[in-house]
């Protein structure tokens, strides 16, 4: 699937994000063993105003999932059947939230990979892909599978407002941590997802 060109979307903010993304490099993470690869999709839905929405999910509470119950982006691990990490992001999105991004949107490009190096997380490398939906109507096609408990569209203007960022206490695996987070109602966005959104915010600014 070719990347979306600067003039490839009629929505001004999405077009501006595409131009900003094309003008910068997106570094890959170091691939020293052990590691597994994964990909997520940052899905932008055009709004009738100058803003656009981003799709966020809350992961279902499941034993063995290190991100159980957390706010995240659609995505998952590379499968042997995936021809690329981009294909992983599109497949996982369809499985988790029912959106066929090959039909309903186009890939703008990728953000920098993340590789958290912490003993409480698996050795995963995550590649984020930015995808723009062709129209707002596509956002009504969202559904969820057993891995997702909730989906929510959030306007970028609200997501990146100064008062949305704060230091927040979160509880993980029986321990409490104070982290940098983005707060949207009862959605607390922190950790790897918060870092990925920081890369998107740079493009928006």
C-alpha positions as CSV (number, residue, x, y, z in Angstrom):
1,X,0.0,0.0,0.0
2,X,1.7,3.3,-1.1
3,X,2.0,6.1,1.4
4,X,-0.4,8.9,1.1
5,X,1.0,12.0,-0.6
6,X,0.9,15.5,0.8
7,X,-2.1,16.4,-1.4
8,X,-3.8,13.0,-1.0
9,X,-6.5,13.9,1.6
10,X,-9.0,16.8,1.5
11,X,-9.0,17.4,5.2
12,X,-6.4,20.2,6.0
13,X,-5.1,18.9,9.3
14,X,-4.6,15.4,7.9
15,X,-2.9,16.8,4.8
16,X,-0.6,18.9,7.1
17,X,0.2,15.8,9.2
18,X,1.1,13.9,6.0
19,X,3.5,16.7,4.9
20,X,5.1,16.9,8.3
21,X,5.5,13.1,8.4
22,X,7.1,13.0,5.0
23,X,9.6,15.6,5.9
24,X,11.2,13.7,8.8
25,X,12.9,10.4,9.5
26,X,11.3,7.7,11.6
27,X,14.2,5.8,13.3
28,X,14.1,2.0,13.7
29,X,14.9,0.5,17.1
30,X,18.0,-1.6,17.7
31,X,17.3,-5.3,17.0
32,X,19.6,-7.1,19.5
33,X,18.2,-10.4,20.7
34,X,15.8,-11.2,22.3
35,X,12.9,-9.3,20.8
36,X,9.5,-9.7,19.1
37,X,8.0,-7.2,16.6
38,X,4.6,-5.6,16.8
39,X,2.7,-2.8,15.1
40,X,-0.1,-0.4,16.0
41,X,-2.4,1.9,14.1
42,X,-3.0,5.5,14.8
43,X,-6.3,6.0,13.0
44,X,-7.3,9.5,12.1
45,X,-11.0,10.3,11.3
46,X,-11.7,13.6,9.6
47,X,-14.1,16.0,11.4
48,X,-16.3,18.7,9.8
49,X,-14.2,21.3,11.6
50,X,-10.4,21.8,11.4
51,X,-9.8,19.0,13.9
52,X,-9.8,15.2,13.5
53,X,-10.4,12.3,15.8
54,X,-8.0,9.5,16.9
55,X,-9.3,6.0,17.8
56,X,-8.3,4.7,21.2
57,X,-9.2,1.3,22.7
58,X,-9.3,0.0,26.3
59,X,-7.9,-3.5,26.4
60,X,-10.0,-6.2,28.0
61,X,-8.9,-7.4,31.4
62,X,-7.2,-10.7,30.7
63,X,-4.8,-12.9,32.6
64,X,-1.3,-13.0,31.1
65,X,-1.7,-9.7,29.2
66,X,0.9,-7.2,30.5
67,X,-1.2,-4.3,29.1
68,X,-4.5,-5.8,30.5
69,X,-7.1,-3.1,31.0
70,X,-5.0,-0.3,29.7
71,X,-5.8,2.4,27.1
72,X,-4.0,1.6,23.9
73,X,-4.0,1.7,20.1
74,X,-5.3,-1.1,17.9
75,X,-2.4,-3.5,17.1
76,X,-0.5,-6.6,18.0
77,X,2.4,-8.9,17.3
78,X,3.8,-9.7,13.8
79,X,2.4,-13.0,12.6
80,X,4.2,-15.5,10.3
81,X,1.4,-14.8,7.7
82,X,2.0,-11.0,7.7
83,X,4.0,-9.8,4.8
84,X,5.1,-6.7,6.7
85,X,4.6,-4.8,10.0
86,X,2.2,-2.6,8.1
87,X,0.2,-5.6,7.3
88,X,0.2,-6.5,11.0
89,X,-1.2,-3.2,12.0
90,X,-4.0,-3.4,9.4
91,X,-4.8,-7.0,10.2
92,X,-4.9,-6.4,14.0
93,X,-7.1,-3.4,13.5
94,X,-9.6,-5.4,11.5
95,X,-9.6,-8.2,14.1
96,X,-9.8,-5.9,17.2
97,X,-12.2,-3.1,16.1
98,X,-13.7,-4.3,12.7
99,X,-12.2,-1.5,10.6
100,X,-10.9,-2.6,7.1
101,X,-8.3,0.1,6.7
102,X,-7.3,-1.2,3.2
103,X,-10.8,-0.2,2.1
104,X,-11.7,2.6,4.4
105,X,-8.4,4.5,4.7
106,X,-4.8,4.9,3.6
107,X,-1.5,4.7,5.4
108,X,0.3,8.1,5.8
109,X,3.5,6.5,7.0
110,X,5.2,5.3,10.1
111,X,6.4,7.0,13.3
112,X,9.6,6.1,15.2
113,X,9.7,2.6,16.6
114,X,9.7,2.1,20.4
115,X,11.5,-0.5,22.3
116,X,10.8,-0.3,26.1
117,X,13.6,-2.0,28.1
118,X,12.0,-2.9,31.4
119,X,11.9,-6.3,33.1
120,X,8.1,-6.0,33.7
121,X,7.4,-6.0,29.9
122,X,8.1,-8.5,27.1
123,X,11.1,-7.6,24.8
124,X,8.8,-6.0,22.1
125,X,9.6,-3.5,19.4
126,X,6.5,-1.5,18.3
127,X,6.2,0.2,15.0
128,X,3.3,2.8,14.9
129,X,1.6,3.5,11.6
130,X,-0.5,6.6,10.9
131,X,-3.7,5.9,8.9
132,X,-6.3,8.4,7.6
133,X,-9.8,7.3,7.0
134,X,-11.4,8.5,3.8
135,X,-14.5,9.9,5.5
136,X,-16.1,10.3,8.9
137,X,-18.7,7.6,8.0
138,X,-16.0,4.9,8.3
139,X,-15.8,5.6,12.0
140,X,-19.3,4.2,12.4
141,X,-18.1,0.7,11.3
142,X,-16.2,0.2,14.6
143,X,-16.9,-3.0,16.6
144,X,-14.9,-4.9,19.2
145,X,-13.6,-8.4,19.7
146,X,-12.9,-10.2,23.0
147,X,-9.5,-8.4,23.4
148,X,-11.1,-5.0,23.5
149,X,-13.6,-3.7,26.2
150,X,-14.2,-0.2,24.8
151,X,-13.4,2.0,21.8
152,X,-13.5,5.8,21.8
153,X,-12.8,8.6,19.3
154,X,-11.0,11.5,20.8
155,X,-10.4,14.9,19.1
156,X,-6.7,15.7,18.7
157,X,-7.4,19.2,20.0
158,X,-8.6,17.7,23.3
159,X,-6.0,15.0,23.4
160,X,-3.1,17.5,23.1
161,X,-4.5,20.3,25.2
162,X,-2.1,21.5,27.8
163,X,-4.5,20.7,30.7
164,X,-4.9,17.1,29.5
165,X,-1.3,16.2,30.5
166,X,-0.5,15.5,34.1
167,X,1.4,13.3,36.5
168,X,-0.9,10.4,37.4
169,X,-0.7,7.4,39.8
170,X,-1.4,4.1,38.1
171,X,-1.5,0.6,39.5
172,X,0.1,-2.3,37.6
173,X,0.6,-5.8,38.8
174,X,0.0,-4.8,42.4
175,X,2.4,-1.9,42.4
176,X,1.6,1.8,42.2
177,X,3.6,4.1,39.8
178,X,3.6,7.8,39.1
179,X,3.7,8.4,35.4
180,X,3.3,11.1,32.7
181,X,-0.1,10.7,31.3
182,X,-2.8,12.1,29.1
183,X,-6.3,12.2,30.8
184,X,-9.5,12.0,28.7
185,X,-12.4,11.5,31.0
186,X,-11.9,8.0,32.5
187,X,-9.2,7.2,29.9
188,X,-5.7,7.4,31.3
189,X,-3.2,7.2,28.5
190,X,0.3,6.4,29.7
191,X,3.4,4.3,29.0
192,X,4.1,3.2,25.5
193,X,0.9,4.7,24.1
194,X,1.6,8.1,25.7
195,X,5.0,8.0,24.1
196,X,3.6,7.1,20.7
197,X,1.1,10.0,20.9
198,X,4.0,12.3,21.7
199,X,5.3,11.6,18.3
200,X,2.0,12.4,16.7
201,X,1.7,15.6,18.7
202,X,5.0,16.8,17.2
203,X,3.5,16.4,13.8
204,X,0.3,18.3,14.7
205,X,2.3,21.2,16.3
